[in-house]
Amino acid sequence: MTEVSLLSLVKSYGKSIALKGISLSVGHGEFVSLLGPSGCGKSTTLKCIAGFEDISDGKILFDNTDISRRLPEQRDIGMVFQSYALFPHMTVAQNLAFGLEMRRVPKSEIATRVARAMEMVQLTPYAERFPKALSGGQQQRVALARALVIEPAILLLDEPLANLDAKLRDEMRGFIRDLQKRVGITTIYVTHDQGEAMTMSDRVVVMFDGEIAQAAPPEEVYNHPASERVARFVGNANILDLAVTGKDAAGSDLALPGGGALRVDSPAPWANGRLRVMARPEQIALTDPGAGHLGGEISKRYFSGGHVEYHVDTQCGPLVVLGPTTQTVAEGQTVALAFDPARLWPIPDPKGPAQ
């Protein structure tokens, strides 16, 4: 297993700066996802690690060895692409053997390692099939096996599930994560899909505009986002801008429109007498009018299988609430919203805290 360190990594294309001095460490055997919208720099970061893009400044270290100027074939990586990139004229077994042949591995060892890799991804019965005779999920497993059969130090995956349908994506998420745990290989995974990043990763690295906005375990990114932009990108986020009526070392008292009040039990980065707090949709409960913290009216209702999504018009603006399917509230109905103060999260004000 290998540790990867990015030190003040810069990548420029003429006057355009794709990576703005990012620094990141990926531990031995860790699964880290780079998450962000298109153009944020996540794929560029992966290509720089792989050696497919030259860096403009900074360093890339593998186990404290500077590999910044090495060619891709000198970096001991396995790469899985969105397009699978299988050789269409080769069988599954031949695709897996190709990388070993290029490394001049003895034929007897190639046969053993290919057989082991096919068993690992549950494709032994398909050894003599060509890629066109395989499903999308099977092709993706061939691509994974081909990356792993060379026994690389690091596995890099660039949106490998983007071309699969929703059900197959869900299945492949678990398959890739389970396989990575069994092999124990250091893995960096690029995706724009929040669900993939949250379910698969030891840590999620959220990127915007060539910079790292937050790098933390999935639960931390979801429940304690570092900024409003992270909060809104990773899942649905209700942001309430409220007046601070009292403050002490443990937290802040907040005033809700209509006379309600809340307390945030954590030191809050408030500014100008106001505080922005985040409440996830599943952290808010619908109650009878007058029973909760904030009144509202149901403007839209969507049934989503495991829950019902409500859009509620309130004096704090439109809010989204997830309710159980056993609870029936109609559009146009007056309700109240009850917040769990322990799960409210203060959002840093972009203008900075009060002085």
Secondary structure, DSSP 8 states (H G I E B T S, - for coil): ---EEEEEEEEEETTEEEEEEEEEEE-TT-EEEEE-STTSSHHHHHHHHHTSS--SEEEEEETTEE-TTS-GGGS-EEEE-TT----TTS-HHHHHHHHHHHTT--HHHHHHHHHHHHHHTT-GGGTT--GGGS-HHHHHHHHHHHHHHT--SEEEEESTTTTS-HHHHHHHHHHHHHHHHHHT-EEEEEES-HHHHHHH-SEEEEEETTEEEEEE-HHHHHHS-SSHHHHHHSS--EEEEEEEEEEETTEEEEE-TTS-EEEE-S----BTTEEEEEE-GGGEEEE-TTSSSEEEEEEEEEE-SSSEEEEEEETTEEEEEEE-TT----TT-EEEEEE-GGG-EEE--TT----
